[in-house]
């Protein structure tokens, strides 16, 4: 590492391209290392197959939100729900101590204008998967009790008809973070 820093310092002083001072083999090794680290970071941030909570065949995978909000604001978040059981289940309620209440919304664009429609429940089919994503479905926290910032976690409890109560933490991500496969 000291050698690379020294070469970069010499290159900056001599006003030449930094990699011109490295041997061809060193450039290949450095490029391979950068590609390997980049691919690993990309892969780690792109999919979240692990359930953060599960019971009775129903699992909550990667509950997330992006951005920040002030005390009293509304704040949407998303999650994926899987059901490995042979019977369908329904998400009936979302509870949290972080806001006055939470509502489940679908975004309706049948008329050409996107408008939110409040839902009473969300069906999770047997041996199926439902992903809440921007532009389709979301859960909105109404009347936040405190400011929310990237890097924080918001505790929620999902109440299912069959599986019961599943508690999870919503990870608040930065607006600039790359989209995950379950975000789109």
JOPE-V711528 format. One record per residue. N is the residue number from 1. RES is the residue in one small letter. D_LAST is the distance of its C-alpha to the last C-alpha in Angstrom with 2 decimals. Layout:
BEGIN
N_RES_D_LAST, N_RES_D_LAST
END
This chain:
BEGIN
1_x_38.91, 2_x_42.12, 3_x_42.90, 4_x_39.60, 5_x_40.07, 6_x_43.64, 7_x_42.65, 8_x_40.09, 9_x_42.82, 10_x_45.34, 11_x_42.94, 12_x_42.24, 13_x_45.99, 14_x_46.94, 15_x_44.25, 16_x_43.00, 17_x_39.65, 18_x_38.88, 19_x_38.09, 20_x_41.34, 21_x_43.23, 22_x_41.38, 23_x_42.53, 24_x_40.41, 25_x_39.90, 26_x_38.78, 27_x_36.21, 28_x_34.83, 29_x_34.75, 30_x_33.08, 31_x_30.48, 32_x_29.82, 33_x_29.51, 34_x_27.06, 35_x_24.90, 36_x_25.10, 37_x_24.27, 38_x_21.34, 39_x_19.91, 40_x_20.52, 41_x_18.85, 42_x_15.75, 43_x_15.69, 44_x_16.42, 45_x_13.60, 46_x_10.83, 47_x_11.15, 48_x_12.91, 49_x_14.77, 50_x_17.60, 51_x_18.28, 52_x_19.55, 53_x_21.61, 54_x_22.83, 55_x_25.73, 56_x_26.99, 57_x_24.27, 58_x_21.45, 59_x_19.24, 60_x_16.92, 61_x_14.38, 62_x_13.02, 63_x_13.58, 64_x_12.44, 65_x_12.97, 66_x_13.34, 67_x_16.58, 68_x_19.93, 69_x_22.03, 70_x_25.75, 71_x_27.92, 72_x_27.93, 73_x_24.55, 74_x_21.61, 75_x_18.49, 76_x_15.16, 77_x_13.35, 78_x_10.80, 79_x_11.43, 80_x_11.35, 81_x_14.74, 82_x_16.52, 83_x_19.98, 84_x_22.18, 85_x_25.15, 86_x_26.92, 87_x_26.77, 88_x_23.98, 89_x_23.47, 90_x_22.47, 91_x_21.06, 92_x_23.94, 93_x_23.84, 94_x_22.30, 95_x_25.02, 96_x_25.15, 97_x_28.01, 98_x_25.95, 99_x_25.96, 100_x_28.22, 101_x_25.81, 102_x_22.23, 103_x_20.98, 104_x_18.24, 105_x_16.88, 106_x_15.28, 107_x_14.70, 108_x_17.16, 109_x_17.40, 110_x_20.17, 111_x_22.73, 112_x_20.86, 113_x_20.51, 114_x_17.52, 115_x_19.13, 116_x_18.32, 117_x_20.12, 118_x_21.20, 119_x_20.97, 120_x_23.70, 121_x_21.77, 122_x_18.72, 123_x_19.64, 124_x_18.54, 125_x_20.06, 126_x_22.48, 127_x_21.14, 128_x_17.62, 129_x_14.25, 130_x_12.41, 131_x_9.11, 132_x_9.23, 133_x_6.25, 134_x_7.31, 135_x_9.01, 136_x_9.78, 137_x_11.51, 138_x_12.58, 139_x_15.72, 140_x_17.89, 141_x_20.74, 142_x_23.72, 143_x_26.58, 144_x_25.67, 145_x_28.86, 146_x_28.16, 147_x_26.24, 148_x_22.81, 149_x_21.97, 150_x_19.54, 151_x_20.78, 152_x_21.96, 153_x_21.22, 154_x_21.54, 155_x_23.16, 156_x_22.22, 157_x_23.54, 158_x_21.80, 159_x_24.58, 160_x_24.28, 161_x_27.02, 162_x_27.88, 163_x_26.34, 164_x_27.62, 165_x_26.49, 166_x_23.81, 167_x_23.77, 168_x_21.03, 169_x_20.34, 170_x_17.28, 171_x_16.66, 172_x_16.56, 173_x_14.95, 174_x_16.11, 175_x_14.47, 176_x_14.95, 177_x_13.33, 178_x_10.92, 179_x_7.21, 180_x_7.06, 181_x_5.90, 182_x_5.62, 183_x_3.77, 184_x_0.00
END
